Amino acid sequence: MNRACARVDLDAIRANLRLLRSRAGEAEVMAVVKADAYGHGMIPVARVARDEGLTWLGVALPSEALQLRASGDSGRVLAWLWSPGDPDIVRCVEAEIDISVSSVWAVNEVVAAARAVDQRARIHIKVDTGLTRNGVSVDELPSLIDAVKVGVHEGVLEVEGLWSHLADGDTPDAESVRHQRRRFEEASDAIVDAGVQPRLRHLSNSGALFAHTDCRYDMVRTGIAMYGLSPSADLGTSADLGLTPAMSLRARLAHVKSVPAGAAVSYGWRWSATEGTTLGLVPLGYADGVPRAAGAPRQGTAVQIVANASLCPVVGTVAMDQFVVDLGPSASSIAGDEVMVFGPGADGEWTADQWAEATATIGYEIVTRIGPRVPREYVGEDAGL
């Protein structure tokens, strides 16, 4: 490590996947590796998932699916977010990547792509069951089914899946989940009655895998939990769920200085020392994904990192490339010493979920936003793959 690194424990991801598979029962498990595997590295994580026997990977963008193919992955992949005219759709059909459709225009574009490469395309129909985001509405479902049937009868479309996404899958006893499940089954019945038979139905995400076992159906999609973070505080911590956070963010102090009482720190002078103390400069900032809000945490709870074997608060405004930590009056740290920004929590360091709580966000965002300026270092038996 020079300036900083994000250390990713692939053994932790493997252990998390085994736990999640055990909870899925007879349902297949899709490993969601979108957004560079939530910041953990799409290709290394995908290889672990495949090695664990997972037949499905999920990504948001067609370009992400094509990156998997370019890396040598030949298994089943679903891509679900795209706009009209996306040139990657033709390439995805040619590469045998499953594509999600939520509207008639999407069906028509996939049909055109299949015709262009003279190859049958596999689709998953996404229905809007109440999240009111992507997904075909109940009113538009008949028109979409008609468009799908045209492609199926022509032999250029194969309906592989029917799916939707939950608004509160990580909330136990959520009424919205019961409502969405009813609408999902109504949509499923309508599609089957129209003569279209998807092979897979999938509704459950990581949260629902713990909170709503009746949403398993034929496949469950696991995202945040495979990286060892809790889907929500309502379900408990990662440790409560038996998960191990896979990412540790580390850095080396770039500067250490003693300051007197009253010394103000960083932009806006939003923090001042109440006594003489030692400050350390951590060479990470919001350009690297460190939340600017860490310098003004919610309810005054200072974000803590581990420095010199002690928890030390982040002080002052987080800047683009750096932030300051109060090492304490008697600190013995020097420039070059390693600090732990967040990690699995086993040695008392804060986890990404704790950072999220203090900065009014979610653990998903903390790990996913760690940018490409921070090198990834892989540990575990798969690190050399």
MARBAKOL-586727 format. One record per residue (C-alpha): x, y, z; residue number from 1. Coordinates in steps of 0.05 Angstrom, whole numbers, always signed. Layout:
N
+--------+--------+--------+-----+
!      x !      y !      z ! num !
+--------+--------+--------+-----+
!      X !      Y !      Z ! NUM !
...
+--------+--------+--------+-----+
END
This chain:
385
+--------+--------+--------+-----+
!      x !      y !      z ! num !
+--------+--------+--------+-----+
!     +0 !     +0 !     +0 !   1 !
!    +25 !    +69 !    -18 !   2 !
!    -28 !   +122 !     -4 !   3 !
!    -89 !    +77 !     +9 !   4 !
!   -122 !    +12 !    -12 !   5 !
!   -187 !    -25 !     -5 !   6 !
!   -172 !    -95 !    +17 !   7 !
!   -224 !   -146 !     -6 !   8 !
!   -228 !   -213 !    +29 !   9 !
!   -253 !   -262 !    -23 !  10 !
!   -257 !   -317 !    +30 !  11 !
!   -309 !   -274 !    +67 !  12 !
!   -350 !   -268 !     +3 !  13 !
!   -346 !   -343 !     -7 !  14 !
!   -369 !   -355 !    +65 !  15 !
!   -426 !   -305 !    +57 !  16 !
!   -449 !   -339 !     -7 !  17 !
!   -451 !   -406 !    +27 !  18 !
!   -494 !   -378 !    +83 !  19 !
!   -541 !   -345 !    +34 !  20 !
!   -548 !   -408 !     -8 !  21 !
!   -566 !   -447 !    +55 !  22 !
!   -622 !   -396 !    +68 !  23 !
!   -648 !   -400 !     -3 !  24 !
!   -672 !   -472 !     +4 !  25 !
!   -688 !   -502 !    -64 !  26 !
!   -686 !   -435 !   -100 !  27 !
!   -629 !   -417 !   -145 !  28 !
!   -585 !   -359 !   -124 !  29 !
!   -564 !   -301 !   -168 !  30 !
!   -501 !   -263 !   -147 !  31 !
!   -511 !   -190 !   -162 !  32 !
!   -444 !   -160 !   -184 !  33 !
!   -467 !    -94 !   -214 !  34 !
!   -430 !    -29 !   -199 !  35 !
!   -363 !    -66 !   -199 !  36 !
!   -392 !   -115 !   -148 !  37 !
!   -413 !    -58 !   -102 !  38 !
!   -342 !    -32 !   -106 !  39 !
!   -309 !    -99 !    -90 !  40 !
!   -287 !   -116 !   -161 !  41 !
!   -335 !   -149 !   -210 !  42 !
!   -289 !   -199 !   -242 !  43 !
!   -256 !   -228 !   -179 !  44 !
!   -323 !   -232 !   -144 !  45 !
!   -357 !   -264 !   -204 !  46 !
!   -304 !   -318 !   -206 !  47 !
!   -316 !   -334 !   -133 !  48 !
!   -390 !   -339 !   -145 !  49 !
!   -380 !   -385 !   -204 !  50 !
!   -332 !   -428 !   -164 !  51 !
!   -386 !   -434 !   -111 !  52 !
!   -432 !   -463 !   -163 !  53 !
!   -477 !   -403 !   -176 !  54 !
!   -506 !   -408 !   -246 !  55 !
!   -531 !   -336 !   -248 !  56 !
!   -499 !   -267 !   -244 !  57 !
!   -538 !   -203 !   -244 !  58 !
!   -516 !   -134 !   -269 !  59 !
!   -553 !    -69 !   -282 !  60 !
!   -521 !    -48 !   -348 !  61 !
!   -512 !    -88 !   -413 !  62 !
!   -440 !    -60 !   -415 !  63 !
!   -427 !    -94 !   -348 !  64 !
!   -451 !   -160 !   -375 !  65 !
!   -406 !   -153 !   -435 !  66 !
!   -347 !   -140 !   -388 !  67 !
!   -362 !   -207 !   -356 !  68 !
!   -361 !   -241 !   -423 !  69 !
!   -296 !   -207 !   -441 !  70 !
!   -265 !   -235 !   -377 !  71 !
!   -283 !   -305 !   -400 !  72 !
!   -347 !   -316 !   -361 !  73 !
!   -394 !   -360 !   -401 !  74 !
!   -450 !   -373 !   -350 !  75 !
!   -519 !   -342 !   -345 !  76 !
!   -520 !   -267 !   -336 !  77 !
!   -580 !   -220 !   -331 !  78 !
!   -575 !   -146 !   -349 !  79 !
!   -635 !   -103 !   -331 !  80 !
!   -626 !    -28 !   -342 !  81 !
!   -620 !     +3 !   -410 !  82 !
!   -649 !    +58 !   -453 !  83 !
!   -677 !    +59 !   -524 !  84 !
!   -624 !    +52 !   -577 !  85 !
!   -571 !    +20 !   -533 !  86 !
!   -521 !    -10 !   -582 !  87 !
!   -499 !    -62 !   -531 !  88 !
!   -566 !    -99 !   -537 !  89 !
!   -546 !   -131 !   -603 !  90 !
!   -479 !   -152 !   -573 !  91 !
!   -515 !   -180 !   -511 !  92 !
!   -561 !   -223 !   -553 !  93 !
!   -501 !   -248 !   -592 !  94 !
!   -465 !   -263 !   -527 !  95 !
!   -525 !   -301 !   -499 !  96 !
!   -537 !   -251 !   -443 !  97 !
!   -608 !   -249 !   -414 !  98 !
!   -642 !   -182 !   -420 !  99 !
!   -697 !   -152 !   -378 ! 100 !
!   -755 !   -118 !   -412 ! 101 !
!   -807 !    -72 !   -381 ! 102 !
!   -842 !    -41 !   -441 ! 103 !
!   -865 !    -55 !   -512 ! 104 !
!   -808 !    -14 !   -541 ! 105 !
!   -757 !    -57 !   -504 ! 106 !
!   -788 !   -121 !   -530 ! 107 !
!   -787 !    -93 !   -600 ! 108 !
!   -714 !    -73 !   -595 ! 109 !
!   -693 !   -142 !   -568 ! 110 !
!   -732 !   -175 !   -625 ! 111 !
!   -697 !   -130 !   -675 ! 112 !
!   -629 !   -148 !   -644 ! 113 !
!   -645 !   -222 !   -648 ! 114 !
!   -664 !   -216 !   -720 ! 115 !
!   -600 !   -177 !   -735 ! 116 !
!   -555 !   -233 !   -709 ! 117 !
!   -602 !   -290 !   -728 ! 118 !
!   -602 !   -315 !   -656 ! 119 !
!   -657 !   -326 !   -605 ! 120 !
!   -656 !   -276 !   -547 ! 121 !
!   -673 !   -293 !   -475 ! 122 !
!   -714 !   -243 !   -436 ! 123 !
!   -740 !   -233 !   -366 ! 124 !
!   -804 !   -193 !   -361 ! 125 !
!   -801 !   -144 !   -303 ! 126 !
!   -868 !   -123 !   -274 ! 127 !
!   -880 !    -63 !   -230 ! 128 !
!   -912 !    -91 !   -167 ! 129 !
!   -908 !    -27 !   -127 ! 130 !
!   -837 !     +0 !   -125 ! 131 !
!   -860 !    +47 !   -181 ! 132 !
!   -792 !    +48 !   -214 ! 133 !
!   -775 !     +4 !   -273 ! 134 !
!   -823 !    -52 !   -293 ! 135 !
!   -885 !    -57 !   -336 ! 136 !
!   -949 !    -30 !   -304 ! 137 !
!  -1011 !    -73 !   -296 ! 138 !
!  -1047 !    -31 !   -348 ! 139 !
!   -992 !    -41 !   -400 ! 140 !
!   -979 !   -114 !   -385 ! 141 !
!  -1028 !   -141 !   -438 ! 142 !
!   -995 !   -100 !   -494 ! 143 !
!   -926 !   -125 !   -472 ! 144 !
!   -950 !   -197 !   -471 ! 145 !
!   -977 !   -189 !   -542 ! 146 !
!   -909 !   -162 !   -565 ! 147 !
!   -873 !   -219 !   -530 ! 148 !
!   -918 !   -272 !   -562 ! 149 !
!   -902 !   -245 !   -631 ! 150 !
!   -828 !   -255 !   -618 ! 151 !
!   -838 !   -324 !   -587 ! 152 !
!   -880 !   -348 !   -645 ! 153 !
!   -828 !   -322 !   -694 ! 154 !
!   -775 !   -361 !   -656 ! 155 !
!   -731 !   -302 !   -638 ! 156 !
!   -753 !   -294 !   -565 ! 157 !
!   -750 !   -342 !   -506 ! 158 !
!   -783 !   -320 !   -440 ! 159 !
!   -734 !   -342 !   -387 ! 160 !
!   -760 !   -304 !   -327 ! 161 !
!   -812 !   -261 !   -293 ! 162 !
!   -788 !   -215 !   -239 ! 163 !
!   -799 !   -154 !   -196 ! 164 !
!   -765 !   -115 !   -140 ! 165 !
!   -789 !   -103 !    -69 ! 166 !
!   -795 !    -35 !    -37 ! 167 !
!   -788 !    -61 !    +35 ! 168 !
!   -758 !   -130 !    +27 ! 169 !
!   -711 !   -116 !    +85 ! 170 !
!   -767 !    -98 !   +133 ! 171 !
!   -798 !   -156 !   +172 ! 172 !
!   -875 !   -159 !   +169 ! 173 !
!   -879 !   -103 !   +118 ! 174 !
!   -949 !    -96 !    +90 ! 175 !
!   -919 !    -71 !    +24 ! 176 !
!   -886 !   -139 !    +14 ! 177 !
!   -952 !   -175 !    +20 ! 178 !
!   -983 !   -126 !    -29 ! 179 !
!   -926 !   -134 !    -79 ! 180 !
!   -927 !   -209 !    -73 ! 181 !
!  -1001 !   -211 !    -91 ! 182 !
!   -990 !   -166 !   -151 ! 183 !
!   -931 !   -209 !   -173 ! 184 !
!   -973 !   -272 !   -171 ! 185 !
!  -1030 !   -237 !   -208 ! 186 !
!   -981 !   -217 !   -262 ! 187 !
!   -953 !   -287 !   -265 ! 188 !
!  -1023 !   -316 !   -273 ! 189 !
!  -1039 !   -266 !   -328 ! 190 !
!   -976 !   -284 !   -367 ! 191 !
!   -988 !   -359 !   -361 ! 192 !
!  -1061 !   -351 !   -380 ! 193 !
!  -1038 !   -315 !   -443 ! 194 !
!   -996 !   -375 !   -462 ! 195 !
!   -928 !   -351 !   -440 ! 196 !
!   -891 !   -395 !   -389 ! 197 !
!   -829 !   -365 !   -356 ! 198 !
!   -780 !   -417 !   -330 ! 199 !
!   -760 !   -374 !   -269 ! 200 !
!   -797 !   -327 !   -223 ! 201 !
!   -754 !   -283 !   -178 ! 202 !
!   -774 !   -230 !   -128 ! 203 !
!   -730 !   -237 !    -67 ! 204 !
!   -669 !   -193 !    -54 ! 205 !
!   -618 !   -199 !     +3 ! 206 !
!   -665 !   -168 !    +54 ! 207 !
!   -724 !   -212 !    +35 ! 208 !
!   -679 !   -274 !    +39 ! 209 !
!   -677 !   -260 !   +114 ! 210 !
!   -744 !   -227 !   +126 ! 211 !
!   -793 !   -258 !    +76 ! 212 !
!   -781 !   -331 !    +60 ! 213 !
!   -847 !   -334 !    +21 ! 214 !
!   -815 !   -291 !    -33 ! 215 !
!   -762 !   -342 !    -54 ! 216 !
!   -800 !   -371 !   -114 ! 217 !
!   -751 !   -403 !   -163 ! 218 !
!   -691 !   -357 !   -152 ! 219 !
!   -667 !   -304 !   -103 ! 220 !
!   -621 !   -246 !   -120 ! 221 !
!   -568 !   -231 !    -68 ! 222 !
!   -529 !   -167 !    -70 ! 223 !
!   -507 !   -129 !     -8 ! 224 !
!   -509 !   -190 !    +37 ! 225 !
!   -458 !   -228 !     -4 ! 226 !
!   -409 !   -171 !    +11 ! 227 !
!   -422 !   -180 !    +85 ! 228 !
!   -464 !   -118 !   +100 ! 229 !
!   -532 !   -118 !   +132 ! 230 !
!   -590 !   -102 !    +85 ! 231 !
!   -620 !    -59 !   +139 ! 232 !
!   -616 !    -42 !   +213 ! 233 !
!   -685 !    -74 !   +222 ! 234 !
!   -652 !   -142 !   +209 ! 235 !
!   -593 !   -130 !   +256 ! 236 !
!   -519 !   -122 !   +244 ! 237 !
!   -477 !   -164 !   +197 ! 238 !
!   -454 !   -203 !   +258 ! 239 !
!   -526 !   -216 !   +278 ! 240 !
!   -539 !   -245 !   +209 ! 241 !
!   -476 !   -287 !   +208 ! 242 !
!   -444 !   -245 !   +153 ! 243 !
!   -372 !   -220 !   +148 ! 244 !
!   -358 !   -153 !   +115 ! 245 !
!   -309 !   -165 !    +58 ! 246 !
!   -280 !    -96 !    +48 ! 247 !
!   -229 !    -60 !    +92 ! 248 !
!   -209 !    +11 !    +74 ! 249 !
!   -139 !    +29 !    +96 ! 250 !
!    -92 !    +88 !    +86 ! 251 !
!    -25 !   +115 !   +108 ! 252 !
!    -20 !   +181 !   +144 ! 253 !
!     +8 !   +235 !    +98 ! 254 !
!    +23 !   +285 !   +153 ! 255 !
!    +23 !   +291 !   +229 ! 256 !
!    +26 !   +356 !   +268 ! 257 !
!    +15 !   +382 !   +338 ! 258 !
!    -33 !   +440 !   +346 ! 259 !
!    -53 !   +484 !   +405 ! 260 !
!   -122 !   +493 !   +435 ! 261 !
!   -166 !   +534 !   +390 ! 262 !
!   -134 !   +511 !   +325 ! 263 !
!   -188 !   +507 !   +271 ! 264 !
!   -189 !   +452 !   +219 ! 265 !
!   -207 !   +449 !   +146 ! 266 !
!   -257 !   +488 !   +104 ! 267 !
!   -305 !   +532 !   +142 ! 268 !
!   -270 !   +521 !   +208 ! 269 !
!   -326 !   +475 !   +230 ! 270 !
!   -283 !   +442 !   +284 ! 271 !
!   -232 !   +471 !   +332 ! 272 !
!   -188 !   +436 !   +382 ! 273 !
!   -211 !   +444 !   +454 ! 274 !
!   -141 !   +428 !   +478 ! 275 !
!    -72 !   +418 !   +450 ! 276 !
!    -73 !   +355 !   +408 ! 277 !
!    -41 !   +318 !   +350 ! 278 !
!    -75 !   +316 !   +282 ! 279 !
!    -64 !   +265 !   +227 ! 280 !
!    -77 !   +276 !   +153 ! 281 !
!   -111 !   +217 !   +118 ! 282 !
!   -100 !   +222 !    +42 ! 283 !
!   -171 !   +202 !    +23 ! 284 !
!   -229 !   +248 !     +7 ! 285 !
!   -296 !   +252 !    -27 ! 286 !
!   -262 !   +242 !    -95 ! 287 !
!   -245 !   +172 !    -68 ! 288 !
!   -315 !   +161 !    -41 ! 289 !
!   -307 !   +183 !    +32 ! 290 !
!   -372 !   +219 !    +49 ! 291 !
!   -364 !   +293 !    +58 ! 292 !
!   -417 !   +286 !   +113 ! 293 !
!   -366 !   +249 !   +155 ! 294 !
!   -339 !   +317 !   +174 ! 295 !
!   -408 !   +337 !   +201 ! 296 !
!   -439 !   +272 !   +226 ! 297 !
!   -511 !   +265 !   +245 ! 298 !
!   -529 !   +280 !   +318 ! 299 !
!   -457 !   +300 !   +331 ! 300 !
!   -431 !   +229 !   +334 ! 301 !
!   -360 !   +234 !   +307 ! 302 !
!   -341 !   +183 !   +254 ! 303 !
!   -284 !   +141 !   +282 ! 304 !
!   -225 !   +108 !   +249 ! 305 !
!   -170 !    +66 !   +280 ! 306 !
!   -102 !   +101 !   +286 ! 307 !
!    -45 !    +80 !   +331 ! 308 !
!    -89 !    +23 !   +357 ! 309 !
!   -141 !    +72 !   +382 ! 310 !
!   -208 !    +98 !   +356 ! 311 !
!   -199 !   +170 !   +335 ! 312 !
!   -251 !   +218 !   +309 ! 313 !
!   -253 !   +250 !   +240 ! 314 !
!   -252 !   +325 !   +250 ! 315 !
!   -267 !   +384 !   +204 ! 316 !
!   -295 !   +383 !   +134 ! 317 !
!   -276 !   +324 !    +90 ! 318 !
!   -242 !   +353 !    +28 ! 319 !
!   -236 !   +325 !    -42 ! 320 !
!   -171 !   +287 !    -30 ! 321 !
!   -161 !   +286 !    +46 ! 322 !
!   -190 !   +290 !   +115 ! 323 !
!   -163 !   +302 !   +185 ! 324 !
!   -166 !   +257 !   +245 ! 325 !
!   -154 !   +277 !   +318 ! 326 !
!   -101 !   +229 !   +343 ! 327 !
!   -104 !   +256 !   +414 ! 328 !
!    -56 !   +297 !   +458 ! 329 !
!     -8 !   +240 !   +472 ! 330 !
!     -7 !   +207 !   +404 ! 331 !
!    +58 !   +175 !   +380 ! 332 !
!    +36 !   +168 !   +307 ! 333 !
!    +82 !   +190 !   +251 ! 334 !
!    +73 !   +202 !   +177 ! 335 !
!    +68 !   +135 !   +140 ! 336 !
!    +32 !    +99 !   +196 ! 337 !
!    -27 !    +57 !   +173 ! 338 !
!    -98 !    +75 !   +193 ! 339 !
!   -161 !    +33 !   +186 ! 340 !
!   -219 !    +74 !   +159 ! 341 !
!   -269 !    +18 !   +162 ! 342 !
!   -268 !    -58 !   +163 ! 343 !
!   -304 !   -120 !   +187 ! 344 !
!   -304 !    -95 !   +259 ! 345 !
!   -267 !   -155 !   +288 ! 346 !
!   -213 !   -112 !   +319 ! 347 !
!   -257 !    -55 !   +343 ! 348 !
!   -255 !    -14 !   +279 ! 349 !
!   -318 !    +17 !   +253 ! 350 !
!   -355 !    -21 !   +198 ! 351 !
!   -382 !     +9 !   +134 ! 352 !
!   -451 !     +2 !   +165 ! 353 !
!   -429 !    +45 !   +224 ! 354 !
!   -402 !    +97 !   +177 ! 355 !
!   -469 !    +96 !   +142 ! 356 !
!   -507 !   +106 !   +206 ! 357 !
!   -464 !   +166 !   +226 ! 358 !
!   -470 !   +199 !   +157 ! 359 !
!   -544 !   +187 !   +146 ! 360 !
!   -537 !   +138 !    +89 ! 361 !
!   -533 !    +62 !    +78 ! 362 !
!   -475 !    +13 !    +77 ! 363 !
!   -488 !     +0 !     +3 ! 364 !
!   -467 !    +71 !    -12 ! 365 !
!   -405 !    +71 !    +32 ! 366 !
!   -372 !    +12 !     -3 ! 367 !
!   -399 !    +24 !    -73 ! 368 !
!   -373 !    +96 !    -76 ! 369 !
!   -301 !    +78 !    -61 ! 370 !
!   -272 !   +100 !   -127 ! 371 !
!   -219 !    +76 !   -177 ! 372 !
!   -165 !   +121 !   -146 ! 373 !
!   -164 !    +70 !    -89 ! 374 !
!   -129 !     +6 !   -111 ! 375 !
!   -162 !    -60 !    -93 ! 376 !
!   -120 !   -112 !    -59 ! 377 !
!   -148 !   -183 !    -56 ! 378 !
!   -136 !   -233 !     -1 ! 379 !
!   -160 !   -305 !     +7 ! 380 !
!   -151 !   -369 !    -30 ! 381 !
!   -180 !   -339 !    -94 ! 382 !
!   -136 !   -277 !    -93 ! 383 !
!    -91 !   -302 !   -148 ! 384 !
!   -146 !   -318 !   -197 ! 385 !
+--------+--------+--------+-----+
END
